[in-house]
């Protein structure tokens, strides 16, 4: 089993009335970018709804070796 050497959270905020369909891929694009840099998704996404805002977060890790 590889040991985790670094941790970060990638997140973005969506606003229902301002977003277009193309904007909803923003978090996936950010996660793919981090994967290309050697990070891996770790665990499940988290979501928080507050008014017209949706905060979505994905933990990411790097492993030794």
C-alpha positions as CSV (number, residue, x, y, z in Angstrom):
1,X,0.0,0.0,0.0
2,X,1.4,3.4,-1.0
3,X,1.8,6.1,1.6
4,X,0.1,9.4,1.1
5,X,2.7,12.2,0.9
6,X,0.5,15.3,0.2
7,X,-3.2,16.3,0.4
8,X,-5.3,19.1,-1.0
9,X,-8.9,19.9,-1.7
10,X,-10.0,21.1,-5.1
11,X,-13.3,23.1,-4.9
12,X,-15.5,25.4,-6.8
13,X,-18.8,27.3,-6.2
14,X,-21.7,27.2,-8.7
15,X,-24.5,29.8,-8.7
16,X,-27.8,28.5,-10.1
17,X,-29.0,31.6,-11.8
18,X,-25.6,32.5,-13.4
19,X,-24.3,29.2,-14.7
20,X,-24.5,27.9,-18.2
21,X,-24.3,24.2,-19.0
22,X,-20.6,24.4,-20.0
23,X,-19.8,25.8,-16.5
24,X,-21.0,22.7,-14.8
25,X,-17.9,20.8,-16.0
26,X,-15.6,23.2,-14.1
27,X,-14.8,20.9,-11.1
28,X,-14.2,17.9,-13.4
29,X,-11.7,20.0,-15.5
30,X,-9.9,21.1,-12.3
31,X,-9.7,17.4,-11.1
32,X,-8.4,16.2,-14.4
33,X,-5.7,19.0,-14.3
34,X,-4.6,17.8,-10.9
35,X,-4.5,14.2,-12.0
36,X,-2.2,15.2,-14.9
37,X,0.1,16.8,-12.2
38,X,0.3,13.5,-10.2
39,X,-2.6,13.9,-7.8
40,X,-5.3,11.3,-7.3
41,X,-9.0,11.8,-6.1
42,X,-9.3,10.5,-2.6
43,X,-12.7,9.6,-1.2
44,X,-16.0,11.1,-2.2
45,X,-16.9,14.6,-3.3
46,X,-18.6,16.9,-0.8
47,X,-21.4,19.3,-1.5
48,X,-22.8,22.2,0.5
49,X,-25.9,24.1,-0.6
50,X,-26.4,27.6,0.7
51,X,-29.1,29.7,-0.9
52,X,-28.5,29.8,-4.6
53,X,-24.9,28.5,-4.2
54,X,-23.5,25.0,-4.5
55,X,-20.0,24.4,-3.2
56,X,-18.5,21.2,-4.5
57,X,-15.2,19.8,-3.2
58,X,-13.0,16.8,-4.1
59,X,-10.1,15.8,-1.8
60,X,-6.9,14.9,-3.7
61,X,-3.7,13.1,-2.6
62,X,-0.2,12.3,-3.8
63,X,1.4,9.1,-2.9
64,X,5.1,8.3,-2.3
65,X,6.9,6.4,-5.0
